[in-house]
Amino acid sequence: MAQVTREQVESLLGTIQERYLEKDLISAKMVKNLEVSPGGIKMQIVQGYPAGSYREELAQTVKEVLAELGLPVEVSVSTQIEAHAVQKTLKRQSGIKNIIAIASGKGGVGKSTTAVNLALALKADGASVGILDADIYGPSQPRMLGIKGQPLSDDGKTIRPMENHGIKAMSMGFLITDEDTPMIWRGPMVTQALEQLLNDTQWGELDYLVIDLPPGTGDIQLTLSQKIPVSGAIIVTTPQDIALLDARKGLKMFEKVEVPILGIVENMSMHQCSQCGTIEHIFGEGGGLRMADQYEVTYLGGLPLDRNIREQVDSGNPTVVADPDGAVTKLYLDIARKAAAHLATKNKDYATKFPTIKIQNV
């Protein structure tokens, strides 16, 4: 029997497409410590994003493809999340590897519901995650996460984040005693408050901080996108033409401040009748996909108009934790993996890897 070579193994690995990176394992440079000997094949596959159960699926695929070589195959799949670059004028937030902004051009498209479920999906796949509710005028994350009470401060200067479902959270909603109290603030007050919520919270070490931005593309949103060190943004829209018009403005806003667009999520993409099963596209069809094609960004996926999604966030148990094995949760997991995988291909932040140079008089 002819000896199996490293070239043969790499050739076969080059035929395996990584589902969320949409590249083969070799060109994606995911194969590490490859060993080929008469006794078997060993390797590590390192993914730059949290992939949950897909890790085991990928390992099994590798074994099946390499089985034709007739040698035992030992493969381990692990996750290594790196910090990625932010806007050139800003410095990455200490302890937070990546900040992902969730935005929409207009209100009422389900942005906050999408944000909390994507944060929980990243957590479910193995990442350490926080969420910052930047919607100062209409904070909704306290209710969606089922968190009551106010955060504590150990030193009178910084505050501890609130926690539930395994993620850390901060919101203006935690700091007001009555959730019916309106926030009657001008733009500069809003941006200052948000900066304080971001900078004065004891986030600790996070792989991802998801920021639920306020709807719109006005001065407040532009200022926030210029002051928050963001690694990537996700645009949430509905298929409706009027929502797509505003979503395009949101996309252009992030392009203006040089924040990479990780992709577009089309919420309320369709509705399935609970009685007859008929699928209806109430707000139109395919608008998010056409927008993604037009601007050459990733279409992350569509989410249904589903009463259960609304009931679950209203009760403080969003879909990803309320129904972890459900079909809708699988959609959220898929979208979160696509977005995180897309971020993993972006420029990394090497600032912390370089030594600090100090000049002193001696």
ZAMARGU-4260 file (C-alpha; in steps of 0.2 Angstrom, whole numbers, plus 5000, padded with zeros to 4 digits):
<rodrens>
0) 5000/5000/5000 | 5007/5017/4995 | 5011/5029/5009 | 4999/5043/5011 | 5007/5060/5009
5) 5003/5077/5017 | 4999/5084/4999 | 4985/5071/4997 | 4978/5075/5014 | 4978/5094/5010
10) 4971/5091/4993 | 4956/5082/5001 | 4954/5095/5014 | 4953/5108/5000 | 4937/5101/4994
15) 4928/5104/5011 | 4919/5120/5012 | 4917/5128/5028 | 4899/5133/5029 | 4899/5150/5037
20) 4916/5156/5030 | 4911/5150/5013 | 4929/5145/5010 | 4938/5128/5009 | 4948/5123/5025
25) 4965/5125/5017 | 4962/5143/5009 | 4953/5148/5025 | 4970/5143/5034 | 4960/5134/5047
30) 4970/5118/5048 | 4983/5118/5061 | 4996/5105/5067 | 4993/5093/5053 | 5003/5077/5056
35) 5003/5063/5043 | 5011/5046/5047 | 5008/5028/5043 | 4999/5026/5060 | 4986/5039/5055
40) 4981/5058/5052 | 4980/5071/5066 | 4975/5089/5065 | 4967/5103/5073 | 4954/5115/5065
45) 4953/5132/5072 | 4937/5142/5069 | 4938/5161/5072 | 4920/5162/5078 | 4908/5152/5090
50) 4900/5138/5080 | 4891/5128/5093 | 4886/5111/5086 | 4893/5114/5069 | 4910/5110/5077
55) 4906/5092/5079 | 4897/5092/5061 | 4913/5099/5053 | 4924/5086/5062 | 4913/5072/5056
60) 4914/5079/5038 | 4933/5079/5039 | 4934/5061/5045 | 4922/5055/5031 | 4931/5064/5017
65) 4948/5058/5023 | 4941/5040/5025 | 4946/5035/5007 | 4964/5036/5012 | 4962/5021/5023
70) 4970/5028/5039 | 4963/5033/5056 | 4959/5051/5057 | 4960/5061/5073 | 4953/5079/5072
75) 4948/5092/5085 | 4939/5108/5081 | 4941/5123/5093 | 4936/5141/5093 | 4949/5156/5094
80) 4940/5173/5094 | 4951/5187/5090 | 4949/5206/5092 | 4946/5215/5076 | 4950/5233/5070
85) 4938/5247/5074 | 4937/5265/5066 | 4954/5272/5063 | 4951/5287/5075 | 4946/5276/5090
90) 4954/5264/5101 | 4946/5247/5105 | 4937/5246/5122 | 4948/5237/5135 | 4943/5219/5138
95) 4930/5219/5124 | 4937/5210/5109 | 4923/5215/5097 | 4908/5227/5097 | 4894/5223/5085
100) 4881/5237/5082 | 4863/5231/5077 | 4855/5245/5068 | 4840/5250/5058 | 4835/5265/5048
105) 4818/5266/5056 | 4808/5259/5071 | 4796/5245/5071 | 4806/5232/5062 | 4811/5221/5076
110) 4828/5227/5079 | 4829/5225/5098 | 4821/5208/5097 | 4834/5203/5084 | 4848/5210/5094
115) 4844/5201/5110 | 4842/5184/5101 | 4858/5186/5091 | 4867/5190/5108 | 4860/5175/5116
120) 4864/5164/5100 | 4882/5169/5101 | 4882/5164/5120 | 4873/5148/5116 | 4887/5144/5104
125) 4901/5147/5117 | 4906/5165/5117 | 4906/5177/5131 | 4893/5191/5127 | 4886/5207/5133
130) 4873/5218/5127 | 4871/5237/5128 | 4854/5245/5126 | 4859/5261/5117 | 4840/5266/5114
135) 4840/5279/5127 | 4823/5285/5123 | 4815/5268/5122 | 4825/5255/5132 | 4818/5238/5130
140) 4831/5226/5134 | 4827/5225/5153 | 4810/5218/5149 | 4816/5207/5135 | 4830/5199/5146
145) 4818/5198/5161 | 4829/5209/5172 | 4823/5219/5186 | 4831/5230/5199 | 4846/5243/5197
150) 4864/5240/5195 | 4876/5241/5209 | 4892/5251/5211 | 4907/5246/5221 | 4917/5262/5220
155) 4905/5275/5216 | 4912/5278/5199 | 4909/5262/5189 | 4894/5250/5189 | 4891/5232/5188
160) 4882/5225/5173 | 4865/5216/5176 | 4865/5198/5171 | 4852/5185/5165 | 4852/5170/5153
165) 4871/5170/5154 | 4875/5187/5146 | 4879/5204/5154 | 4868/5219/5151 | 4867/5238/5153
170) 4853/5249/5149 | 4846/5266/5154 | 4831/5256/5158 | 4840/5250/5173 | 4844/5267/5180
175) 4826/5274/5180 | 4814/5269/5193 | 4798/5269/5183 | 4799/5262/5166 | 4785/5273/5160
180) 4796/5289/5164 | 4800/5297/5147 | 4818/5302/5143 | 4816/5320/5137 | 4834/5323/5132
185) 4843/5333/5119 | 4855/5324/5107 | 4872/5329/5116 | 4865/5322/5133 | 4860/5306/5124
190) 4877/5303/5117 | 4886/5308/5133 | 4874/5296/5143 | 4878/5282/5131 | 4897/5284/5132
195) 4896/5283/5151 | 4885/5267/5150 | 4899/5260/5139 | 4914/5266/5147 | 4909/5265/5166
200) 4901/5248/5166 | 4912/5234/5172 | 4910/5222/5157 | 4925/5211/5161 | 4932/5201/5147
205) 4920/5199/5132 | 4921/5191/5115 | 4907/5201/5109 | 4897/5216/5115 | 4881/5218/5105
210) 4875/5236/5105 | 4856/5239/5101 | 4857/5256/5093 | 4842/5268/5093 | 4832/5268/5076
215) 4835/5281/5063 | 4850/5289/5055 | 4850/5306/5062 | 4864/5316/5071 | 4862/5305/5086
220) 4866/5289/5077 | 4880/5297/5067 | 4888/5304/5082 | 4887/5287/5091 | 4894/5278/5076
225) 4909/5290/5077 | 4912/5288/5096 | 4909/5269/5099 | 4923/5258/5093 | 4914/5246/5082
230) 4921/5231/5073 | 4906/5228/5063 | 4887/5232/5060 | 4872/5222/5056 | 4857/5231/5047
235) 4839/5225/5052 | 4825/5228/5040 | 4809/5221/5034 | 4805/5217/5016 | 4794/5233/5015
240) 4800/5246/5002 | 4798/5260/5015 | 4809/5250/5028 | 4822/5246/5014 | 4823/5265/5010
245) 4828/5269/5028 | 4839/5253/5030 | 4849/5259/5015 | 4853/5276/5025 | 4859/5266/5040
250) 4870/5256/5029 | 4877/5272/5021 | 4880/5279/5038 | 4891/5265/5043 | 4901/5266/5027
255) 4904/5284/5030 | 4912/5281/5047 | 4922/5265/5039 | 4913/5252/5050 | 4911/5235/5040
260) 4894/5229/5037 | 4893/5211/5042 | 4876/5209/5034 | 4858/5212/5032 | 4844/5203/5042
265) 4827/5203/5035 | 4814/5202/5049 | 4796/5198/5047 | 4801/5190/5031 | 4785/5179/5030
270) 4771/5173/5040 | 4765/5155/5041 | 4747/5153/5046 | 4745/5143/5062 | 4729/5135/5055
275) 4732/5130/5037 | 4751/5132/5036 | 4750/5144/5021 | 4765/5155/5020 | 4761/5174/5016
280) 4774/5188/5013 | 4764/5201/5021 | 4777/5215/5020 | 4784/5210/5003 | 4796/5197/4997
285) 4815/5197/4994 | 4818/5215/4998 | 4833/5212/5010 | 4841/5200/4998 | 4840/5213/4984
290) 4847/5226/4995 | 4862/5215/5000 | 4865/5211/4981 | 4864/5230/4977 | 4877/5235/4990
295) 4887/5219/4989 | 4885/5214/5007 | 4881/5197/5015 | 4862/5193/5016 | 4862/5184/5034
300) 4845/5177/5033 | 4826/5180/5035 | 4816/5178/5051 | 4797/5175/5051 | 4783/5186/5058
305) 4779/5174/5072 | 4768/5178/5088 | 4779/5166/5098 | 4794/5177/5095 | 4784/5192/5102
310) 4777/5183/5117 | 4794/5176/5122 | 4803/5193/5122 | 4788/5201/5131 | 4790/5187/5145
315) 4809/5190/5147 | 4813/5173/5139 | 4818/5177/5121 | 4816/5163/5108 | 4834/5157/5109
320) 4832/5152/5127 | 4814/5149/5127 | 4814/5136/5113 | 4833/5131/5111 | 4829/5117/5099
325) 4815/5126/5089 | 4816/5131/5071 | 4816/5149/5074 | 4831/5147/5086 | 4840/5138/5072
330) 4838/5153/5061 | 4845/5165/5074 | 4860/5153/5077 | 4863/5153/5058 | 4862/5172/5057
335) 4874/5174/5072 | 4887/5162/5065 | 4887/5170/5048 | 4889/5187/5055 | 4903/5181/5067
340) 4911/5171/5053 | 4911/5187/5042 | 4919/5197/5056 | 4932/5184/5058 | 4938/5188/5040
345) 4941/5206/5044 | 4957/5215/5049 | 4963/5210/5067 | 4967/5223/5080 | 4986/5220/5084
350) 4988/5236/5095 | 4988/5226/5111 | 5001/5214/5104 | 5014/5228/5102 | 5025/5234/5117
355) 5022/5251/5124 | 5037/5262/5121 | 5041/5275/5134 | 5055/5288/5133 | 5062/5293/5150
360) 5076/5305/5155 | 5090/5296/5165
</rodrens>
